[in-house]
């Protein structure tokens, strides 16, 4: 084998290695793009779920603020009764 044939064979071997490496990188790039697309879809889905949960939480907070428990009603009735008694005492003092 002449030196030029050896050089040509080495060049062919390197070229085949580069073509194989290119194909591998091309396949890896394809997989990475697929992973990226899936991650973006997951991100959109989770963002939508987060928005839904935030709306539910805001609704829950509003309902809790509006909710009147039985204890609150009783306490309010007791305060009103005391205020009425105080007003009646003041009226009786003024009428004397």
Secondary structure, DSSP 8 states (H G I E B T S, - for coil): --HHHHHHHHHHHHHHHHHHHHHHHHHHHHHHHHHHHHHHHHHHHHHHHHHHHHHHHHHHHHHHHH---HHHHHHHHHHHHHHHHHHHHHHHHHH-
